[in-house]
Amino acid sequence: MAMDAAEIEQLIRAALPDAQVNIEDLRGDGDHYAAQVVSAAFKGRSRVQQHQMVYQALQGRMGGQLHALALQTSAPAD
């Protein structure tokens, strides 16, 4: 069962309301996405911690409904 890009964005925005989110379907199959997420919540956190925050936002859908997600995360530039 594939996920739609809008659903991924909605889940991320629910967990990180200030986030700027850009989702790209890499293969057109609803299963392989790239996401760019910029949020002030990432400030002072390592890249691994930032990615963990996004995975938590997806509420366990990684590996099930969502097969692959290439992440780029960052805090906003001052």
N, C-alpha and C positions, 0 to 999 in steps of 0.2 A: 504494500500500500504506500503510494508516494505522497509526499507533502507538497503543498503549493507555497510559492515564495511569499505570498501575502500572509500566510499562516506563520511562517518562520519569523517574518518581520514583526507581526503582532505579538508573538510570544516574547521576543527580545525587548520590544518596547514596553511590554507589561512589566518586565523585570527591571528594565533600565529606561525609565520614562524620558530622560533627556537625550537618549541615544540618537545619533544619526546613523541610519541603517541603509545599506545598499546590498541587495541580494541579486545574484546572477545565477540562472540555471545553466550550468556548464554544458550539459548534453541534451537538454530539452526533454529529459525523461522524468523530471520531478524527483530525482533521486540523488543527483550530484550537484551541489551548489557551492558558490563562493560567496562569502559575506564579509563586508567591511563594516565594522562597528566602531564608532567614536563616541565615548561617554566620559563625563567627568568622574564617574564612579571608578574608572580605571586608574586615575591619578595615584601614583605611588605604589602601584601593584605591578608585579612581574608579568611578563607575557603569559606565562603558564596560568597565573591567577586570573588574568583577564579572560583567557579562553575558558577556564573553569566556570567563570561567572556566566558566560554565554551558554555553555553546555547546561548549566543549572536552569537557565531561562527556558531551555527547550524541553524541560520536564520529562527526561527519560526517553525522548523520541530518537536520539542518536542511536544508530545501529539497528533500529526497528523501522519506523516510518521514514526516517532520514538516513540514507546509507553513507553519504560523504558530505562533509562541509569543510571547505578550505577557509580558514579564518584569518583576517587581518584586523587587529584591534589596536586602539590607541586612545589616549586622552586627548582632548582638544588642545590645540596650540594656544598659548597665552597671548 
